[in-house]
Amino acid sequence: MIDPMKSVPAPVQVPVEINGDTPTLRLFALLEVVASKDQFFSLQNLAEETDIPKPTLHRMLQQLESAGLLERSGDGRQYGTGVRLRKLAESLLLNDTFHGARHGVLRALVNEVGESCNLTALSGSEVMYLDRVETPAPLRFYLHSGSRVPVHCSASGKLFLAGMTPSQRQRLLAHAPLEAFTPKTLTDLDALEEEIKQVKRQGFALDNEEFLPGLMCVAVLVPSPSGRSNLCVAVQAPIMRLTPDKALGLLPALQRAADAFSRIENDASDPLDDGASA
């Protein structure tokens, strides 16, 4: 019989294994642990998580920091991903071997809706354009692949924010000033939070002249089998051609494109594709 007065021992946390036959591979394995985090971490936290002796771990972190792959926060006691590591991740997104298939989906979407379309991903506190196809219409807003827009005033950014936990969203927005780009930009945190709640309910987001005057944008998430998605597909057009009501009419086409992107991503992550079995 279990005595209810006795305390139940806390479950034992199994340390994350840092495997590798060489020092370089061990550093890479440590980077994988770091990349899985959504917040800064301390030497003590990481030592407890990996079971690596502090002197060894400190030396590994110093090597990664000197290479620009990690960086310290303001107080110098916390670590996070460095600029070089983030640029590596962005380059992989921009130049992966499935770029041609993605571009074909975007081009087909532009042919269907008649307006410029783009595929985006979240990068820090900004939305980055992974790919874009312009409309042939003479009046358009030109934005190229690699362009960045603030997360709080873009349709894709609102969707990415809606996919975060409240604490993740609060942490990101606390370090990303809500700059006003137009009179319609949401610069109040409470107002933005209400907008994000609505986006979460409806499953799409609008940028109604919040980043550039005269620009309307509608976006949906690309479904991800793993849960949280880091890809969006969007349509952009001058407000004289794309009103909010007309934007809603494009949602079925956008969703079909999002499903096509999702299938491409699934193929990219399938280890049993044709290339692997050849």
C-alpha positions, -999 to 999 in steps of 0.1 A, spaced: 0 0 0 13 34 -10 17 59 19 2 92 6 23 111 31 55 100 14 66 123 -14 69 108 -49 104 112 -63 107 134 -93 114 117 -126 151 114 -135 160 136 -165 181 116 -190 210 137 -202 211 146 -239 239 125 -256 266 145 -274 279 119 -297 307 122 -322 339 103 -332 359 136 -336 359 169 -316 343 186 -346 314 162 -347 309 167 -309 308 204 -315 282 199 -342 261 177 -319 263 204 -292 251 229 -319 221 206 -326 211 209 -289 215 246 -289 195 250 -322 166 232 -306 162 259 -279 139 289 -282 156 309 -255 190 318 -241 208 293 -219 235 293 -193 266 271 -189 250 256 -158 218 248 -177 236 231 -206 259 212 -183 229 197 -165 212 189 -197 241 172 -215 261 159 -185 293 173 -200 318 184 -174 317 222 -170 354 228 -180 349 207 -212 316 224 -220 330 259 -214 359 251 -238 334 239 -265 312 270 -261 342 293 -264 352 276 -297 317 280 -311 315 316 -299 348 325 -315 336 310 -348 305 332 -347 281 303 -343 271 312 -307 269 346 -290 265 358 -255 236 379 -242 241 413 -226 250 400 -191 276 377 -206 264 347 -187 238 334 -212 243 320 -247 222 319 -279 226 312 -316 251 335 -334 248 354 -366 269 329 -386 247 300 -375 215 319 -383 229 328 -418 237 292 -424 201 282 -416 188 309 -439 211 299 -467 199 263 -464 163 275 -467 171 297 -497 192 272 -517 179 238 -509 175 213 -538 137 216 -537 138 252 -546 127 245 -582 96 226 -571 87 254 -547 92 280 -574 69 261 -597 41 261 -571 45 299 -567 45 305 -604 13 284 -608 -3 304 -580 6 337 -596 -9 325 -629 -41 316 -611 -46 347 -589 -28 372 -612 -9 389 -583 26 386 -568 31 357 -545 58 347 -520 70 319 -497 83 331 -463 99 318 -431 105 333 -397 141 345 -391 145 360 -356 121 389 -353 117 393 -391 99 375 -419 123 365 -447 112 359 -483 125 325 -494 111 329 -529 89 352 -548 72 354 -582 61 388 -595 28 396 -613 31 407 -649 9 437 -641 27 470 -646 18 483 -612 33 462 -584 55 463 -553 89 448 -560 104 427 -532 131 401 -540 141 367 -524 160 374 -492 140 406 -484 129 410 -448 99 426 -432 91 431 -395 71 403 -379 44 425 -363 32 442 -395 32 414 -421 5 388 -427 30 359 -425 45 374 -393 11 374 -376 7 337 -385 41 328 -371 33 348 -339 0 330 -336 19 296 -337 40 305 -307 32 301 -270 24 333 -251 58 333 -234 76 328 -267 57 356 -283 62 379 -253 99 372 -253 103 379 -291 82 411 -291 99 424 -260 131 427 -280 115 438 -313 102 474 -312 68 477 -328 78 504 -352 51 523 -371 56 521 -408 22 534 -418 -8 549 -398 -23 514 -398 7 496 -382 -3 480 -349 22 494 -324 3 485 -292 11 451 -277 -25 446 -265 -39 455 -299 -15 431 -316 -23 403 -292 -60 407 -300 -52 406 -338 -31 374 -332 -61 358 -313 -83 365 -344 -56 351 -367 -55 319 -347 -93 315 -349 -96 322 -386 -65 304 -399 -53 332 -421 -39 367 -417 -41 401 -435 -16 430 -439 -39 459 -447 -14 486 -455 4 480 -423 39 477 -438 37 498 -470 9 523 -478 -13 509 -506 -2 473 -501 -26 445 -492 -14 410 -483 -32 378 -474 -13 347 -461 -18 311 -448 5 287 -431 20 257 -450 8 227 -430 36 208 -412 32 172 -400 55 180 -370 30 206 -357 43 241 -357 51 255 -392 78 279 -402 65 285 -437 38 307 -451 25 314 -486 11 348 -494 -4 370 -521 4 407 -523 -11 434 -545 -19 472 -546 -50 480 -525 -67 493 -557 -67 457 -571 -69 437 -539 -94 448 -512 -98 428 -480 -130 412 -494 -112 402 -526 -83 389 -505 -106 365 -487 -117 351 -521 -81 340 -528 -80 318 -497 -89 285 -515 -61 291 -541 -37 299 -513 -46 268 -493 -41 246 -524 -7 261 -529 1 256 -491 -9 219 -494 14 216 -524 43 231 -505 36 208 -476 39 178 -499 72 191 -512 85 195 -476 74 160 -468 92 146 -498 123 166 -488 123 149 -453 115 114 -466 147 93 -464 132 67 -487 129 89 -518 141 79 -552 176 93 -547 181 74 -515 170 41 -531 190 44 -563 
